[in-house]
C-alpha cells in the first residue's frame, strides 16, 4: 500500500519476540504516569496555528517502566467555547507521518466542526520525528533496480538478494526495536497519547492502514472511543499477505481504467482510441525501458513505481498520460523522469517510511517463509493481473526473511463502540471494497457510506461534498446513516479529471494535497 513519500538470510540471528499478539484484555496494562504534553508553536504558511509537542511511551507496553521511546505530536487547538476533545488523525502506511495531516484536517473540515476539536497528528513509533526513527537501508529504492518480473532465474535471484539483504540490515541495526514495531503496540501508544492529553476519551479519523490501527485501538479500548471515522478500509481478515494479493487484481483494474481514460482523449495523447491498444503501447514502453532506462533513472520497475500512484488517485492521470505520450510519440524522456521524481522517487523520509512499513507488516501477522509459495501465488496472479503483481511482491518479500517472530492479528469485531462512520469507494485498489463491507459487519452499529464508481483511495476531504457532509454531521453530533442494503448511504463519485491545461497544471486541489500526505503504500 504506497503513495510517494512527499511514496536475511536464514542464517542471520533471529531477533527475540513474542509469538502471540496482545489480546483485547491487554488494555489492562500496568499503570504508569504519563507526563502532560508541552505544546510549542510550529506553524507553517499553510497551517499557521499548528503546535508541536512530544510524549514518552514504553517501548514494550508490558514493561511500562522499561526503555522509553518518543512520539512526536502536532495539534491545532479547538477554538469553540465547548470542546469535543481530541481528534487523532492518521494517514496510513504503516510508516506515514501524521504531523502535517492535523493541519490539513483542521483547515479542510467546515470551520464550525474543526473548531470543536483539538486535532492531533502524530508520528507513530519508528516514524519521522518520533525516536528512534527506523531506516534499515538508506537508498534501498535507488534506481535503476532489477526488472520486477522475474522472467529469468538471474532476475529472480537479483530481486531475492535485495530483499534478503534488506531484512538482514533491519535485524542488524534494530534488533532491540523490531519486536515492538507492530500495530498493537502503536495502538497502545495512542492510549498513552490520550493520557498525556488528559482526555477520558478520544475521537479518531484514519485513512487506509490508519483504519486498521483505529479498529485495533477500538478493540483494545472501546470505552475510550468517542467517535471513529475510517476512510478506505483495510480488510482485517487478510492482513497482510492475502490483502496484498487482493490489491494486485484491483490495481490491474485501475490501470485498465487509466488506459481507457487515455483512449477517450486520443486527440490530446495520440495513443489510440482502443484501450487495449493503448495498454499494449504501455507494455511496449515498459519493455523498452527495461533495456534502456529513461534518463538513466526510469527502468521497468521505476515505471511501475511511477504509475502505481495513479491507482491511488486519478488526479495524477493527466501527468502520467502526458509522460506516456511524450515517450511513445517522440521518445522524449524528460516528462517521464519528472513524473518518476514527483510520484515515485524515494527520499530519506521515504526510506524511513518503507522501513516502518516492512517492520510493522512483517511483525503483525504470519507470512509464508517458503519462497516457493510466493513464487506460485504471484505467478498465478500475474497471469490474470500483470500490472503490479511482482512489484508488489518484492515490496513485501522481505517478510519471507524477516528476523522477528510474528504475532496473531487481533479480531477487531466490536459490539461495545459508539456508532462508527465508514467510507469506501467501490473501485478502490489499495484497500478493495470488500474491506469496507467486512468492517461494517464487524463493527456493530456502524454506518457505511459508499462512493459508487469511485476509484480513489482516501475519499473524504477531497472535494466530494456528499461524502464530506456525512463526515461533518458525524463529527458534530455522532449521527451515522442507516440503510437496508450493504451500504447505508451512496454518493456519486468525484468526476474523473480532464487533460492538463496550462492553468490546471499550475494549480493544486484538496485531493492532491491529501494524497501527498497519505502514508506509504496506504
C-alpha positions as CSV (number, residue, x, y, z in Angstrom):
1,X,0.0,0.0,0.0
2,X,2.0,3.1,-1.2
3,X,2.0,6.7,-2.2
4,X,5.1,8.8,-2.8
5,X,6.9,9.9,0.4
6,X,6.3,13.8,-0.2
7,X,6.0,7.0,-1.5
8,X,18.2,-12.1,5.7
9,X,19.3,-14.7,5.1
10,X,18.0,-17.7,7.1
11,X,21.4,-17.9,8.8
12,X,21.1,-14.5,10.3
13,X,20.4,-14.3,14.1
14,X,16.7,-14.3,14.9
15,X,15.5,-11.4,17.0
16,X,13.6,-12.5,20.0
17,X,9.9,-11.7,20.0
18,X,6.6,-13.0,21.3
19,X,4.5,-15.2,19.1
20,X,1.2,-14.1,20.4
21,X,-0.4,-10.7,20.0
22,X,-1.7,-8.8,23.0
23,X,-5.3,-9.8,23.3
24,X,-8.1,-7.3,23.9
25,X,-7.5,-7.8,27.7
26,X,-4.1,-6.2,27.2
27,X,-5.9,-2.9,27.8
28,X,-5.2,-3.8,31.5
29,X,-1.6,-2.5,31.3
30,X,0.4,-1.8,34.4
31,X,-0.3,1.8,35.3
32,X,2.5,4.3,34.7
33,X,2.4,8.1,34.9
34,X,2.4,9.8,31.5
35,X,3.6,13.4,31.5
36,X,1.3,16.1,30.0
37,X,2.3,17.4,26.6
38,X,4.1,20.7,26.4
39,X,3.0,22.5,23.3
40,X,5.1,24.9,21.3
41,X,4.3,26.9,18.2
42,X,5.4,25.3,14.9
43,X,3.0,26.9,12.4
44,X,3.7,26.8,8.7
45,X,2.4,29.0,5.9
46,X,-0.3,26.5,5.1
47,X,-1.1,25.7,8.8
48,X,-0.2,28.8,10.9
49,X,-1.9,27.6,14.1
50,X,-0.1,24.3,14.3
51,X,1.6,23.4,17.5
52,X,4.1,20.6,18.3
53,X,4.9,18.5,21.3
54,X,6.0,15.0,22.3
55,X,5.3,12.2,24.7
56,X,7.4,9.4,26.1
57,X,5.9,5.9,25.9
58,X,7.3,2.5,26.8
59,X,9.0,0.6,24.0
60,X,7.3,-2.5,25.5
61,X,3.9,-1.7,27.0
62,X,4.1,-4.9,29.0
63,X,7.1,-3.4,30.8
64,X,6.0,0.2,31.2
65,X,8.9,1.2,33.4
66,X,11.5,-0.2,30.9
67,X,13.0,1.6,27.9
68,X,11.1,4.6,26.8
69,X,10.8,6.0,23.2
70,X,9.4,9.3,22.0
71,X,6.3,10.1,19.9
72,X,6.2,13.4,18.0
73,X,2.8,15.1,18.1
74,X,1.1,18.1,16.4
75,X,-2.0,19.9,17.3
76,X,-4.4,22.5,16.0
77,X,-6.3,23.5,19.2
78,X,-10.1,24.0,19.3
79,X,-11.5,27.5,19.2
80,X,-15.1,26.9,20.1
81,X,-16.3,27.7,23.6
82,X,-17.1,24.0,24.1
83,X,-14.7,21.3,23.0
84,X,-15.5,17.7,21.9
85,X,-11.9,16.7,22.9
86,X,-9.0,15.3,20.9
87,X,-9.4,14.1,17.3
88,X,-6.4,11.9,16.5
89,X,-5.7,11.6,12.8
90,X,-3.5,9.1,10.9
91,X,-2.6,9.0,7.2
92,X,-1.9,5.3,6.9
93,X,1.1,3.4,5.8
94,X,2.2,1.9,8.1
95,X,5.0,4.4,8.1
96,X,3.1,7.6,7.3
97,X,3.8,10.7,9.2
98,X,0.7,12.4,10.6
99,X,2.1,15.7,11.8
100,X,1.0,17.8,8.8
101,X,-2.2,15.8,8.4
102,X,-3.5,17.5,11.6
103,X,-3.2,20.9,9.9
104,X,-4.9,19.7,6.7
105,X,-7.8,18.1,8.5
106,X,-8.4,21.2,10.7
107,X,-8.2,23.5,7.8
108,X,-10.4,21.4,5.5
109,X,-13.2,20.4,7.8
110,X,-16.0,23.0,8.0
111,X,-14.8,25.7,10.4
112,X,-17.7,25.1,12.8
113,X,-16.7,21.4,13.0
114,X,-13.0,21.9,13.3
115,X,-13.4,24.5,16.0
116,X,-14.9,21.8,18.3
117,X,-11.8,19.6,18.3
118,X,-8.2,19.6,19.2
119,X,-7.0,18.0,16.0
120,X,-3.9,15.8,16.9
121,X,-1.4,14.5,14.5
122,X,1.3,12.0,15.4
123,X,4.3,10.2,14.0
124,X,3.8,6.5,15.1
125,X,6.7,4.7,16.7
126,X,9.7,4.5,14.4
127,X,8.4,7.2,12.1
128,X,9.7,10.6,11.2
129,X,10.3,12.9,14.2
130,X,9.5,10.1,16.7
131,X,12.5,8.5,18.1
132,X,14.2,6.2,17.4
133,X,13.3,6.6,13.7
134,X,14.0,3.5,11.8
135,X,15.9,3.4,8.5
136,X,17.2,0.0,7.7
137,X,18.9,0.5,4.3
138,X,19.2,4.1,3.1
139,X,18.9,4.3,-0.7
140,X,17.1,0.9,-1.0
141,X,15.0,2.2,-3.9
142,X,17.8,4.0,-5.7
143,X,17.3,3.5,-9.4
144,X,17.8,1.5,-11.5
145,X,16.5,-1.7,-9.8
146,X,16.3,-5.1,-11.4
147,X,13.2,-5.7,-13.5
148,X,10.5,-6.7,-11.1
149,X,9.2,-9.5,-13.3
150,X,11.5,-12.5,-12.6
151,X,11.4,-13.8,-16.2
152,X,14.8,-15.4,-15.7
153,X,16.5,-17.1,-12.8
154,X,19.0,-14.3,-12.7
155,X,16.3,-11.6,-12.3
156,X,14.6,-13.7,-9.5
157,X,17.9,-14.1,-7.7
158,X,18.8,-10.4,-8.1
159,X,15.5,-9.4,-6.5
160,X,15.7,-12.1,-3.8
161,X,19.2,-10.8,-2.9
162,X,17.8,-7.3,-2.5
163,X,15.0,-8.3,-0.1
164,X,17.2,-10.7,1.9
165,X,19.8,-8.0,2.4
166,X,17.1,-5.5,3.5
167,X,15.7,-7.9,6.1
168,X,19.2,-8.7,7.3
169,X,20.1,-5.0,7.6
170,X,17.0,-4.3,9.7
171,X,17.8,-7.2,12.0
172,X,21.4,-6.0,12.5
173,X,20.6,-2.3,13.1
174,X,17.4,-2.6,15.1
175,X,17.4,-5.9,16.9
176,X,16.1,-4.3,20.1
177,X,13.4,-2.3,18.4
178,X,11.8,-4.6,15.7
179,X,9.9,-6.9,18.2
180,X,7.9,-3.8,19.2
181,X,7.1,-2.3,15.8
182,X,3.6,-3.6,15.3
183,X,0.0,-2.4,15.2
184,X,-1.0,-3.4,18.7
185,X,2.0,-1.5,20.2
186,X,1.1,1.5,18.1
187,X,-2.5,1.4,19.3
188,X,-1.3,1.2,22.9
189,X,0.8,4.3,22.1
190,X,-2.4,6.1,21.2
191,X,-3.8,5.4,24.6
192,X,-0.6,6.9,26.1
193,X,-1.3,10.0,24.0
194,X,-4.8,10.1,25.3
195,X,-3.5,10.0,28.9
196,X,-0.9,12.7,28.1
197,X,-3.7,14.9,26.7
198,X,-5.7,14.5,29.9
199,X,-8.7,13.1,28.0
200,X,-11.1,10.4,29.1
201,X,-11.9,9.6,25.5
202,X,-10.5,10.3,22.1
203,X,-12.1,10.6,18.6
204,X,-10.1,9.1,15.7
205,X,-10.0,9.6,12.0
206,X,-7.8,7.3,10.0
207,X,-7.1,6.7,6.3
208,X,-6.0,3.4,4.7
209,X,-3.8,1.4,7.2
210,X,-4.9,4.0,9.7
211,X,-8.4,2.3,9.5
212,X,-6.8,-0.9,10.8
213,X,-4.9,1.0,13.5
214,X,-8.1,2.7,14.6
215,X,-10.0,-0.6,14.7
216,X,-7.3,-2.3,16.8
217,X,-7.3,0.7,19.2
218,X,-11.1,0.4,19.4
219,X,-10.9,-3.3,20.2
220,X,-8.4,-2.7,23.0
221,X,-10.1,0.3,24.5
222,X,-13.7,0.6,23.3
223,X,-14.8,2.7,26.3
224,X,-12.2,5.3,25.4
225,X,-13.6,6.0,21.8
226,X,-15.9,8.9,21.3
227,X,-16.1,9.0,17.5
228,X,-14.4,6.7,15.0
229,X,-14.1,7.5,11.3
230,X,-12.4,5.0,8.9
231,X,-11.8,6.0,5.3
232,X,-10.6,3.5,2.7
233,X,-10.7,0.4,4.8
234,X,-8.2,-2.4,5.3
235,X,-9.7,-5.9,5.3
236,X,-8.7,-7.1,8.7
237,X,-9.3,-10.8,7.8
238,X,-6.4,-10.7,5.2
239,X,-3.6,-8.9,7.0
240,X,-1.2,-8.8,5.3
241,X,-0.2,-11.5,2.7
242,X,-3.7,-12.1,1.4
243,X,-4.6,-8.4,1.3
244,X,-1.5,-7.7,-0.8
245,X,-2.5,-10.3,-3.3
246,X,-6.0,-8.8,-3.5
247,X,-4.5,-5.5,-4.2
248,X,-2.9,-6.8,-7.4
249,X,-6.2,-7.5,-9.1
250,X,-7.7,-4.2,-8.1
251,X,-4.6,-2.2,-9.2
252,X,-4.8,-4.0,-12.6
253,X,-8.4,-2.8,-12.9
254,X,-7.3,0.7,-12.1
255,X,-4.6,0.6,-14.8
256,X,-7.2,-0.5,-17.3
257,X,-9.3,2.5,-16.2
258,X,-6.4,4.8,-16.8
259,X,-5.8,3.3,-20.3
260,X,-9.5,3.8,-21.1
261,X,-9.3,7.4,-20.0
262,X,-6.3,8.0,-22.2
263,X,-8.1,6.4,-25.1
264,X,-11.0,8.7,-24.5
265,X,-8.7,11.7,-25.0
266,X,-6.9,10.4,-28.1
267,X,-6.9,13.9,-29.6
268,X,-4.7,15.0,-26.8
269,X,-2.5,12.0,-26.2
270,X,-2.4,10.4,-29.7
271,X,-2.1,6.9,-28.3
272,X,-5.2,5.5,-30.0
273,X,-8.9,5.1,-29.2
274,X,-8.8,1.4,-28.3
275,X,-7.9,0.9,-24.6
276,X,-6.4,-2.4,-25.4
277,X,-4.0,-0.9,-27.9
278,X,-3.1,1.9,-25.5
279,X,-2.3,-0.7,-22.9
280,X,-0.2,-2.6,-25.4
281,X,1.8,0.6,-26.0
282,X,2.3,0.9,-22.3
283,X,3.8,-2.6,-22.0
284,X,5.9,-1.9,-25.1
285,X,7.2,1.2,-23.3
286,X,7.9,-0.9,-20.3
287,X,9.9,-3.4,-22.3
288,X,11.9,-0.6,-24.0
289,X,12.7,0.9,-20.6
290,X,13.9,-2.4,-19.2
291,X,16.6,-2.3,-21.9
292,X,17.3,1.4,-21.8
293,X,16.1,3.3,-18.7
294,X,14.8,6.9,-19.4
295,X,17.3,9.4,-18.2
296,X,19.3,6.6,-16.5
297,X,16.6,6.5,-13.8
298,X,13.3,5.1,-15.1
299,X,13.6,1.4,-15.9
300,X,10.8,-1.2,-15.9
301,X,10.5,-1.3,-12.1
302,X,10.6,2.5,-11.8
303,X,7.9,2.8,-14.5
304,X,5.7,0.7,-12.4
305,X,6.5,2.8,-9.3
306,X,5.5,5.9,-11.3
307,X,2.2,4.6,-12.5
308,X,1.1,2.8,-9.3
309,X,0.2,6.2,-7.7
310,X,-2.4,6.6,-10.5
311,X,-4.2,3.7,-9.0
312,X,-4.4,5.6,-5.7
313,X,-5.5,8.9,-7.1
314,X,-6.8,9.8,-10.6
315,X,-5.7,13.4,-10.2
316,X,-2.3,12.1,-11.3
317,X,-3.7,10.6,-14.6
318,X,-3.1,13.7,-16.7
319,X,0.6,13.9,-15.7
320,X,1.1,10.2,-16.3
321,X,-0.6,10.4,-19.7
322,X,1.5,13.3,-20.8
323,X,4.7,11.5,-19.9
324,X,3.5,8.3,-21.6
325,X,2.5,10.1,-24.7
326,X,5.8,12.1,-24.9
327,X,7.8,8.9,-24.7
328,X,5.8,6.8,-27.2
329,X,5.2,9.6,-29.8
330,X,8.6,11.2,-29.6
331,X,10.9,9.1,-27.4
332,X,11.1,12.2,-25.2
333,X,12.1,11.2,-21.6
334,X,12.0,14.4,-19.6
335,X,8.3,14.2,-18.7
336,X,8.7,10.5,-17.7
337,X,11.7,11.3,-15.4
338,X,9.8,14.3,-13.9
339,X,6.8,12.1,-13.2
340,X,9.0,9.5,-11.6
341,X,10.6,12.1,-9.4
342,X,7.3,13.7,-8.4
343,X,5.3,10.5,-7.8
344,X,7.7,7.6,-7.1
345,X,11.3,8.7,-6.2
346,X,12.0,7.8,-2.5
347,X,13.9,10.3,-0.4
348,X,15.2,9.9,3.2
349,X,11.7,10.2,4.7
350,X,10.6,7.5,2.2
351,X,13.4,5.2,3.3
352,X,12.1,5.7,6.9
353,X,8.5,5.1,5.9
354,X,9.3,2.0,4.0
355,X,11.4,0.6,6.8
356,X,8.5,1.1,9.3
357,X,6.0,-0.3,6.7
358,X,8.0,-3.5,6.4
359,X,8.7,-3.8,10.1
360,X,5.1,-3.5,11.1
361,X,3.6,-5.7,8.4
362,X,6.2,-8.4,8.8
363,X,5.7,-8.5,12.5
364,X,1.9,-8.1,12.6
365,X,1.0,-11.5,11.1
366,X,2.3,-14.7,9.6
367,X,3.8,-14.7,6.1
368,X,4.9,-17.7,4.0
369,X,8.5,-18.5,4.8
370,X,8.9,-20.8,1.8
371,X,9.8,-18.7,-1.3
372,X,8.2,-21.4,-3.5
373,X,4.8,-20.4,-2.1
374,X,5.4,-16.8,-3.0
375,X,6.5,-17.8,-6.5
376,X,3.5,-19.9,-7.1
377,X,0.9,-17.4,-5.8
378,X,2.4,-14.4,-7.6
379,X,2.9,-16.1,-10.9
380,X,-0.8,-17.2,-10.7
381,X,-1.9,-13.7,-10.0
382,X,0.4,-12.3,-12.7
383,X,-1.3,-14.4,-15.4
384,X,-4.5,-12.6,-14.7
385,X,-3.4,-9.2,-13.5
386,X,0.2,-8.4,-14.6
387,X,0.4,-4.7,-13.9
388,X,1.6,-4.6,-10.3
389,X,1.9,-8.2,-9.1
390,X,5.7,-8.6,-9.0
391,X,6.4,-5.0,-8.0
392,X,4.1,-5.6,-5.0
393,X,5.6,-9.0,-4.3
394,X,9.1,-7.6,-4.0
395,X,7.8,-4.7,-2.0
396,X,6.7,-7.1,0.7
397,X,9.0,-10.1,0.2
398,X,11.4,-9.1,3.0
399,X,8.7,-10.6,5.2
400,X,9.6,-14.0,4.0
401,X,13.0,-13.5,5.6
402,X,12.1,-11.2,8.5
403,X,14.2,-11.5,11.7
404,X,11.4,-11.5,14.2
405,X,8.7,-13.9,15.0
406,X,5.1,-13.0,14.1
407,X,2.1,-12.1,16.1
408,X,-1.5,-13.2,15.8
409,X,-3.7,-10.4,14.5
410,X,-6.5,-9.4,16.9
411,X,-10.1,-10.0,15.9
412,X,-11.4,-6.4,15.5
413,X,-15.1,-7.4,15.8
414,X,-16.7,-5.0,18.3
415,X,-20.1,-4.5,19.8
416,X,-19.0,-2.1,22.5
417,X,-18.4,1.0,20.5
418,X,-20.4,4.1,19.8
419,X,-21.5,4.0,16.1
420,X,-18.5,4.3,13.8
421,X,-18.6,6.0,10.4
422,X,-17.0,4.2,7.5
423,X,-16.2,5.4,4.0
424,X,-15.3,3.2,1.0
425,X,-15.0,3.7,-2.8
426,X,-16.3,0.7,-4.8
427,X,-13.2,0.7,-7.1
428,X,-10.5,1.5,-4.5
429,X,-7.4,-0.5,-5.4
430,X,-5.2,-0.1,-2.3
431,X,-8.0,-1.2,0.0
432,X,-10.5,-3.1,-2.1
433,X,-14.3,-2.6,-1.5
434,X,-14.7,-5.9,0.4
435,X,-12.7,-4.5,3.3
436,X,-15.3,-1.8,3.9
437,X,-18.1,-4.3,3.8
438,X,-16.3,-6.7,6.2
439,X,-15.5,-4.0,8.8
440,X,-19.1,-2.7,8.5
441,X,-20.2,-6.1,9.5
442,X,-17.7,-6.5,12.3
443,X,-18.4,-3.1,13.9
444,X,-21.9,-3.3,15.3
445,X,-24.0,-0.2,14.6
446,X,-21.6,1.3,12.2
447,X,-22.7,3.2,9.1
448,X,-21.1,2.6,5.7
449,X,-21.0,5.5,3.1
450,X,-20.0,4.3,-0.4
451,X,-18.7,6.3,-3.3
452,X,-20.2,4.5,-6.2
453,X,-17.8,4.0,-9.0
454,X,-15.1,5.9,-7.2
455,X,-11.6,4.6,-7.6
456,X,-9.6,6.9,-5.4
457,X,-8.0,5.9,-2.1
458,X,-8.8,8.4,0.6
459,X,-12.1,9.9,-0.4
460,X,-13.2,12.3,2.3
461,X,-11.9,15.9,2.4
462,X,-11.0,15.6,-1.3
463,X,-13.8,17.7,-2.7
464,X,-16.8,15.3,-2.7
465,X,-19.5,17.4,-1.0
466,X,-21.8,14.4,-0.4
467,X,-19.1,12.4,1.5
468,X,-17.9,15.4,3.4
469,X,-21.4,16.3,4.6
470,X,-21.8,12.9,6.2
471,X,-18.4,13.4,7.8
472,X,-19.2,16.8,9.2
473,X,-22.6,15.7,10.5
474,X,-21.0,12.7,12.3
475,X,-18.2,14.7,13.9
476,X,-20.8,17.3,15.0
477,X,-23.3,15.0,16.8
478,X,-22.4,11.4,16.1
479,X,-25.1,10.7,13.6
480,X,-24.5,7.9,11.1
481,X,-26.7,6.8,8.2
482,X,-28.5,3.5,8.4
483,X,-30.0,1.8,5.3
484,X,-31.3,-1.5,4.3
485,X,-28.6,-2.6,1.9
486,X,-24.9,-3.3,2.1
487,X,-24.3,0.4,2.1
488,X,-26.1,2.8,4.4
489,X,-25.6,5.7,2.0
490,X,-24.3,6.1,-1.5
491,X,-22.6,9.2,-3.0
492,X,-21.8,9.8,-6.7
493,X,-18.1,9.6,-7.5
494,X,-15.9,12.6,-7.9
495,X,-15.6,13.2,-11.7
496,X,-12.5,12.0,-13.5
497,X,-10.0,14.7,-14.4
498,X,-9.6,16.4,-17.8
499,X,-6.3,16.6,-19.7
500,X,-4.0,19.3,-18.4
501,X,-4.2,22.9,-19.5
502,X,-1.6,25.5,-18.6
503,X,-4.0,26.7,-15.8
504,X,-4.8,23.3,-14.5
505,X,-1.1,22.3,-14.4
506,X,-0.3,25.3,-12.2
507,X,-3.0,24.8,-9.5
508,X,-3.5,22.2,-6.8
509,X,-6.6,20.7,-5.3
510,X,-7.6,19.4,-1.9
511,X,-7.4,15.9,-3.4
512,X,-3.8,16.3,-4.5
513,X,-2.8,17.9,-1.1
514,X,-4.4,15.0,0.8
515,X,-2.8,12.4,-1.4
516,X,0.6,14.0,-0.8
517,X,0.0,13.4,2.9
518,X,-1.3,9.8,2.9
519,X,1.0,7.2,4.1
520,X,3.5,4.9,2.4
521,X,1.7,2.2,0.3
522,X,-1.5,3.1,2.1
